[in-house]
Amino acid sequence: MRRVEVLSIQRVSASDLARIAAVGPAVRVTDAGGWFDGEIRETWPPFAAARYLAPGANGQGTRAERDALLARAEVILGGWPYPLDLRSRSPRLKWFHQRPAGASNLLMGDLWGSDVVVTTSRGAGNTLAIAEYAIAGIMHFARGFHHAHGGNFDHRAYRPLLIEGKTLCVIGAGGIGQDVGRLGAALGMRVVGTRRSYVPGQPLPAGFSSMGGAEALDGFLAESNFVVVACQWTPETTGLIGVERLALMKPGTILVNVARGEIVHEDAIADALDRGHLRGVVMDVYNGEFEHPPPERLWKDKRVLITPHVSGASDANRHGAIEVFCDNLAAYLEGKELRNVVDWGVGY
């Protein structure tokens, strides 16, 4: 029986490692979680290393020992951050699984556009936690809680909104976006959304009253009170929300971004806030979040909430990355098609 060498370079629990090994007798799993922390600290921007690595985490083994692990691997389970030269050091690598859902996380390394099959955990992340974050952000500004940060104790400043009957636009109605829509509808919102793969006439996800492809976005923005960005970052979505689309939004719109910072033009956001066109902006991401702190112009504005990419965190871990990986590993052993394969041309 041919043995399939699976290398985990992500910290994974003993029970999850056992689940991977149990996929089939051909699977041999090597746990190297944390081994590459020192390399990551040396090659990633200091801001990212300080943010994602535990203090004093410098990896394990020698460079030669880590190279030997990579040289044997046919399949690698990775996460974030990761060694940027993974492809060049893994000559036998056929398949890499990215534990997070976002393919754009891999843009910095040499796996992007390579001959290696790459899959992600798209649709299997902590989607409900992220959706609750988006709704909480809308509620924060709808109720005027941003006025409760000290200073003038003036009830006239609040101008609270009743969200029932308002329109919510979800940009990117995938796993996260569909949960956002379902929660929004449960609160009485009318929910519309876009999805790249949407085919007219197909059943709408729960809670949505209307859906379309990218061409429907401008019309949806013009009729919406709240906008949640939950799409993948690709060349097509870079700068998707800029001056022109902000102008399409109603005065007093609340904008939430739980996708990637590069999708939203931050200077245009700041200008729209200066004009009083937006009621509030919630950003769990920002452009350059792995390199430097948030932009000061937005960070100091009480109408902007910026958090350090924590929308997926909660006391209940519902992340399904290991399930996706094990299902794919079973398919890989049988020579079947894998789920969530990244299309380099599309960008996810």
matplotlib code that plots the C-alpha trace (Angstrom):
import matplotlib.pyplot as plt

x = [0.0, 1.3, 1.8, 0.6, 2.8, 0.6, 2.5, 0.6, 2.4, -0.5, -1.1, -3.7, -5.2, -4.2, -7.8, -7.8, -4.5, -6.1, -9.1, -6.8, -4.8, -8.0, -9.1, -7.2, -4.4, -2.3, -2.1, 0.9, 0.6, 3.5, 2.8, 5.0, 2.7, 4.8, 8.0, 8.2, 7.5, 11.1, 11.1, 7.8, 9.1, 12.1, 10.3, 6.9, 6.4, 7.2, 3.6, 2.2, 4.7, 3.9, 0.2, 0.0, 3.0, 3.2, 5.9, 9.2, 7.9, 10.9, 10.0, 11.6, 14.3, 17.1, 16.6, 17.8, 15.3, 12.4, 13.5, 13.5, 9.9, 8.9, 10.8, 8.8, 5.4, 2.9, 0.0, 0.4, -2.2, -1.3, -2.7, -1.8, 0.9, 2.9, 6.4, 6.5, 8.8, 6.8, 6.5, 10.2, 11.1, 8.5, 9.4, 6.9, 4.0, 0.8, -1.9, -1.9, -5.0, -5.3, -7.1, -8.6, -11.4, -9.6, -7.5, -6.0, -4.0, -1.7, -0.9, 2.4, 3.9, 5.2, 2.2, 0.0, -0.3, 1.9, 1.3, 0.2, -3.5, -4.6, -7.9, -9.4, -12.0, -14.3, -17.9, -16.8, -15.3, -16.9, -19.5, -22.2, -19.8, -18.8, -22.4, -23.3, -20.4, -21.8, -25.3, -23.8, -21.9, -25.1, -26.9, -24.1, -24.5, -28.2, -28.8, -26.2, -24.0, -21.0, -22.2, -21.7, -17.9, -17.7, -17.8, -21.2, -24.0, -26.7, -29.7, -30.4, -27.2, -28.4, -31.1, -31.6, -32.9, -35.5, -33.9, -37.1, -38.2, -34.8, -32.9, -29.7, -27.4, -25.0, -22.1, -20.9, -23.7, -21.5, -21.2, -20.7, -23.1, -25.9, -25.7, -25.7, -28.8, -30.6, -30.0, -30.9, -34.2, -35.0, -34.7, -37.2, -34.9, -35.4, -32.3, -30.8, -27.5, -24.9, -23.0, -20.6, -21.9, -25.6, -27.7, -31.1, -34.0, -32.2, -33.7, -32.8, -30.9, -33.0, -33.9, -33.1, -35.8, -33.6, -30.2, -28.2, -24.7, -22.1, -24.2, -27.0, -24.8, -25.3, -29.0, -29.0, -26.7, -29.1, -31.9, -30.1, -29.7, -27.0, -24.3, -22.1, -19.0, -18.4, -17.0, -13.6, -10.8, -9.9, -8.7, -12.3, -13.2, -10.2, -11.5, -15.0, -16.4, -14.9, -16.1, -18.7, -20.4, -20.3, -22.1, -24.8, -25.5, -28.3, -27.2, -26.8, -25.8, -24.0, -21.2, -19.6, -16.5, -15.8, -14.0, -10.6, -9.5, -8.4, -12.0, -12.9, -11.2, -10.3, -9.7, -13.1, -14.6, -13.0, -14.1, -17.7, -17.6, -16.3, -19.3, -21.7, -22.8, -22.2, -23.7, -21.0, -18.4, -17.4, -14.1, -12.8, -10.1, -8.2, -5.7, -2.2, -3.5, -0.6, 2.0, 0.9, -1.8, -5.1, -5.1, -5.1, -7.7, -10.3, -9.0, -9.7, -13.2, -15.9, -18.1, -15.7, -15.2, -12.0, -11.2, -8.2, -9.7, -11.6, -15.1, -14.7, -13.9, -16.4, -16.7, -18.0, -15.5, -17.6, -14.8, -15.1, -11.6, -10.7, -13.9, -13.3, -9.7, -10.6, -13.4, -10.9, -8.2, -10.6, -11.4, -7.7, -6.9, -9.6, -8.5, -11.7, -12.3, -11.5, -13.8, -12.9, -10.0, -8.6, -9.0, -5.9, -7.6, -10.6, -8.7, -10.4]
y = [0.0, 3.4, 5.7, 9.3, 11.6, 14.3, 17.1, 19.4, 22.8, 24.2, 23.7, 21.0, 19.1, 15.5, 14.5, 16.2, 14.6, 11.2, 12.0, 12.8, 9.6, 7.6, 8.6, 5.6, 3.1, 4.8, 8.1, 8.9, 12.1, 14.1, 16.9, 20.0, 22.6, 25.5, 24.2, 27.1, 30.0, 31.2, 31.4, 33.2, 35.7, 36.3, 36.6, 38.2, 41.8, 42.4, 43.7, 40.3, 38.2, 40.1, 39.7, 36.0, 34.4, 33.8, 35.8, 33.9, 31.4, 30.6, 27.2, 23.8, 21.8, 23.0, 24.4, 21.0, 19.1, 21.4, 21.0, 17.2, 17.4, 19.5, 17.3, 14.2, 15.8, 14.9, 16.7, 19.7, 21.1, 24.7, 27.9, 31.5, 32.6, 30.1, 29.7, 31.9, 29.6, 26.4, 25.4, 25.6, 23.5, 20.8, 18.9, 16.1, 18.4, 17.7, 19.3, 22.0, 22.7, 26.3, 26.0, 29.5, 30.2, 33.0, 32.1, 35.7, 34.8, 32.9, 35.8, 36.6, 33.1, 30.9, 28.6, 31.2, 30.3, 27.2, 23.6, 22.5, 21.9, 24.3, 24.0, 26.2, 25.9, 28.3, 28.0, 26.0, 28.7, 30.3, 31.9, 32.4, 34.3, 36.6, 37.1, 38.0, 40.5, 42.1, 42.5, 43.8, 46.4, 47.5, 47.7, 49.7, 52.6, 52.2, 52.7, 55.5, 53.8, 55.6, 58.7, 57.0, 57.4, 60.2, 63.9, 65.5, 63.5, 64.7, 62.6, 64.6, 63.2, 59.6, 59.6, 55.8, 53.8, 51.1, 48.3, 46.5, 47.2, 48.6, 47.0, 45.1, 44.4, 41.5, 41.6, 38.0, 35.7, 32.7, 30.9, 34.1, 36.2, 33.8, 33.7, 37.5, 37.5, 34.9, 36.9, 40.2, 38.7, 37.4, 40.9, 42.1, 43.5, 43.1, 41.3, 41.5, 40.2, 39.4, 36.3, 35.7, 32.2, 33.1, 31.7, 33.6, 31.4, 29.3, 29.1, 32.0, 31.4, 31.6, 35.2, 36.8, 38.5, 39.1, 38.1, 38.8, 38.6, 41.4, 43.4, 43.8, 45.5, 49.1, 48.8, 47.1, 49.7, 52.5, 51.0, 49.7, 51.2, 48.7, 47.1, 44.2, 43.2, 39.4, 38.5, 37.1, 39.5, 39.0, 41.3, 41.9, 43.0, 45.2, 48.7, 47.5, 50.0, 53.3, 56.9, 55.9, 53.2, 55.2, 57.9, 55.4, 54.6, 56.4, 59.1, 57.6, 54.1, 51.8, 49.9, 46.7, 45.0, 41.4, 40.4, 42.0, 45.6, 45.8, 45.6, 49.0, 52.2, 53.7, 57.3, 57.3, 56.0, 58.8, 61.4, 60.1, 60.3, 63.9, 64.8, 63.1, 60.6, 57.5, 57.0, 54.5, 52.1, 48.8, 47.2, 43.9, 44.2, 47.1, 47.5, 46.4, 44.8, 42.4, 45.2, 48.2, 49.5, 50.9, 54.2, 57.0, 59.1, 56.3, 55.0, 58.4, 58.8, 57.6, 56.8, 54.0, 50.7, 48.9, 45.5, 43.2, 40.5, 39.0, 38.6, 34.8, 34.4, 33.1, 30.8, 28.1, 26.9, 25.8, 25.9, 23.0, 23.1, 19.6, 18.1, 19.7, 18.4, 14.9, 14.7, 15.9, 13.5, 10.6, 11.9, 12.4, 8.8, 7.6, 9.9, 11.9, 15.6, 17.8, 20.4, 24.1, 24.0, 27.5, 28.7, 30.9, 32.8, 33.6, 34.2, 31.8]
z = [0.0, -1.0, 2.0, 1.9, 4.0, 5.7, 7.4, 9.8, 10.2, 12.0, 15.7, 15.8, 18.8, 19.5, 18.8, 15.4, 14.5, 15.4, 13.2, 10.3, 10.8, 11.0, 7.5, 6.1, 6.7, 4.0, 5.9, 8.0, 9.9, 11.2, 13.7, 13.1, 14.6, 15.8, 14.3, 11.8, 14.2, 14.1, 10.3, 10.3, 12.8, 10.6, 7.2, 8.0, 8.9, 12.6, 13.2, 11.9, 13.9, 17.1, 16.5, 15.6, 17.4, 21.1, 22.8, 22.7, 20.1, 17.9, 16.4, 16.8, 15.1, 12.9, 9.4, 8.0, 10.1, 9.0, 5.4, 5.8, 7.0, 4.0, 1.6, 2.6, 2.6, -0.1, 1.7, 4.0, 6.4, 7.0, 8.6, 9.2, 9.1, 7.1, 5.6, 2.5, 0.6, 1.2, -2.5, -3.2, -0.2, -0.7, -4.0, -3.4, -2.4, -4.3, -2.1, 0.5, 2.6, 4.0, 7.3, 7.1, 4.6, 2.7, -0.2, -0.4, 2.8, 0.4, -1.9, -0.1, -0.6, -3.4, -3.4, -5.1, -8.8, -8.4, -9.7, -6.2, -5.6, -2.8, -0.9, 1.7, 4.5, 2.7, 4.0, 7.1, 9.3, 12.3, 10.0, 12.7, 15.0, 12.1, 11.2, 14.8, 14.7, 11.6, 13.1, 16.4, 14.4, 12.7, 16.0, 17.6, 15.2, 14.6, 18.4, 18.5, 21.0, 19.5, 21.3, 24.7, 24.7, 27.3, 26.6, 26.1, 27.8, 25.3, 24.5, 21.3, 19.7, 19.5, 16.8, 17.1, 14.1, 14.2, 12.1, 11.4, 7.9, 6.8, 3.9, 4.4, 1.5, 1.8, -0.6, -1.0, 0.1, 0.8, 4.1, 6.1, 4.0, 4.2, 8.0, 8.0, 5.8, 8.0, 11.2, 9.5, 8.3, 11.8, 13.1, 10.5, 7.8, 4.1, 2.9, -0.6, -1.7, -4.4, -5.1, -8.0, -8.6, -8.4, -11.2, -11.8, -10.9, -8.3, -4.8, -2.5, 0.7, 3.9, 4.7, 1.4, -0.6, -3.7, -5.0, -8.1, -9.5, -9.4, -11.9, -9.3, -6.7, -7.7, -7.6, -4.2, -2.7, -3.7, -1.8, 1.3, 4.8, 5.9, 3.8, 4.9, 2.9, 3.1, -0.3, -1.2, -2.0, -5.7, -8.5, -9.3, -5.8, -5.0, -4.3, -4.9, -2.4, -3.5, -4.3, -6.9, -4.9, -1.7, -3.6, -4.5, -0.9, 1.0, 3.4, 6.8, 5.6, 8.0, 6.4, 7.8, 6.4, 7.6, 4.4, 3.6, 3.9, 0.2, -0.9, 0.6, -0.3, 3.1, 2.0, 0.2, 3.5, 5.5, 3.0, 3.1, 6.9, 6.7, 4.5, 6.9, 4.3, 6.4, 9.8, 10.9, 9.6, 11.2, 10.1, 11.4, 8.7, 7.1, 4.3, 5.5, 8.7, 8.7, 8.4, 10.5, 12.9, 11.6, 9.6, 12.1, 10.2, 10.7, 14.1, 15.8, 14.4, 16.9, 13.9, 13.0, 14.9, 14.0, 15.5, 15.0, 12.8, 15.7, 14.2, 14.0, 17.7, 20.3, 23.2, 20.9, 18.2, 15.3, 12.8, 10.4, 8.8, 10.0, 8.8, 5.3, 5.4, 6.4, 3.7, 1.2, 2.3, 1.9, -1.6, -2.3, -1.4, -3.8, -6.6, -6.5, -6.9, -3.9, -2.4, -2.3, -4.7, -5.3, -8.9, -9.4, -12.2, -10.1, -6.9, -4.5]

ax = plt.figure().add_subplot(projection="3d")
ax.plot(x, y, z, "-o")
ax.set_aspect("equal")
plt.show()
